[in-house]
Amino acid sequence: MAVTTQRLTIEDYLQYDDGTDTLHELVNGELCAMALGTGRHGAIAKLLERIFDAEISRIGREWTALQGIVGVQSPRGDRWDTVRIPDVVVIPKEQWRNLQNREAVIRLNEEPPLLVVEVISESTKRVDYRAKRAEYSVLNIPEYWIVDSFEGKITIFTLAEGWYDEAVFTESDRLISPTFTELNLTVNQVFQGEI
């Protein structure tokens, strides 16, 4: 017996409520429940959110960092019914204000985030390194970080001519961010929770 899965549109997804607090991404029209990461995963995301907000304040930009509460409509192949929820996004404050009275999903006709971060979990490693890298580049997200504590590295992807150039940082390497050019932060500091 064949099982038919009804695919959701973006509009269906934005209205979806299963009566639980489970967070879902939409991938090719199908709901994908997001498992809670480890405590370390959450601690790294929270640390980066705080670091980015402090740097934003220091350099006087009208931006904000947000942990796990903003979705980004993404392409997969020739379909546009995918919504990713990055671990951390950096967006202009005006854009955040515009999301206050609707579902917090940045749509295709809106400016992309300035920076997105994915903290690797064992279950998301392949998706974060491959699928999201391709999707985020098509969306013209200027900077994408993959924080991989399993391999002890942080990869910063910078958009150039429609594709990401990558720089890999380990141990005491200072992270080089095009968005936060004066950021004084090492890989060890991120993994050890020190700022």
BELMO-V761567 format. One record per backbone hydrogen bond with DSSP energy under -0.5 kcal/mol. NH is the residue of the N-H (numbers start at 0). CO is the residue of the C=O. If there is no record, write none. Layout:
[[NH & CO] [NH & CO]]
This chain:
[[3 & 1] [4 & 2] [5 & 3] [7 & 28] [12 & 8] [13 & 9] [14 & 10] [14 & 11] [15 & 11] [15 & 12] [24 & 31] [25 & 82] [26 & 24] [26 & 29] [28 & 80] [29 & 26] [31 & 24] [33 & 22] [34 & 32] [41 & 37] [42 & 38] [43 & 39] [44 & 40] [45 & 41] [46 & 42] [47 & 43] [48 & 44] [49 & 45] [50 & 46] [51 & 47] [52 & 48] [53 & 49] [54 & 50] [55 & 51] [56 & 52] [57 & 53] [58 & 54] [59 & 55] [59 & 56] [60 & 55] [62 & 60] [63 & 90] [65 & 88] [67 & 65] [67 & 86] [70 & 103] [71 & 83] [72 & 105] [73 & 81] [75 & 78] [78 & 75] [81 & 73] [81 & 79] [82 & 25] [83 & 71] [85 & 83] [86 & 116] [87 & 116] [88 & 65] [89 & 114] [90 & 63] [92 & 61] [95 & 91] [96 & 92] [97 & 93] [98 & 94] [98 & 95] [99 & 96] [101 & 98] [104 & 102] [105 & 70] [106 & 104] [109 & 106] [113 & 89] [114 & 89] [115 & 142] [116 & 87] [117 & 144] [119 & 117] [119 & 146] [123 & 120] [124 & 120] [127 & 123] [128 & 124] [129 & 125] [130 & 125] [131 & 126] [133 & 129] [134 & 130] [135 & 131] [136 & 132] [137 & 133] [138 & 134] [139 & 136] [140 & 135] [141 & 112] [141 & 139] [142 & 113] [143 & 156] [144 & 115] [145 & 154] [146 & 117] [146 & 144] [147 & 145] [147 & 152] [148 & 146] [151 & 147] [152 & 147] [153 & 168] [154 & 145] [155 & 153] [155 & 166] [156 & 143] [156 & 154] [157 & 164] [158 & 141] [159 & 162] [162 & 159] [164 & 157] [166 & 155] [168 & 153] [170 & 151] [172 & 169] [174 & 184] [176 & 174] [176 & 179] [180 & 178] [182 & 179] [184 & 182] [186 & 172] [187 & 170] [189 & 185] [190 & 186] [191 & 187] [192 & 188] [192 & 189] [193 & 188]]
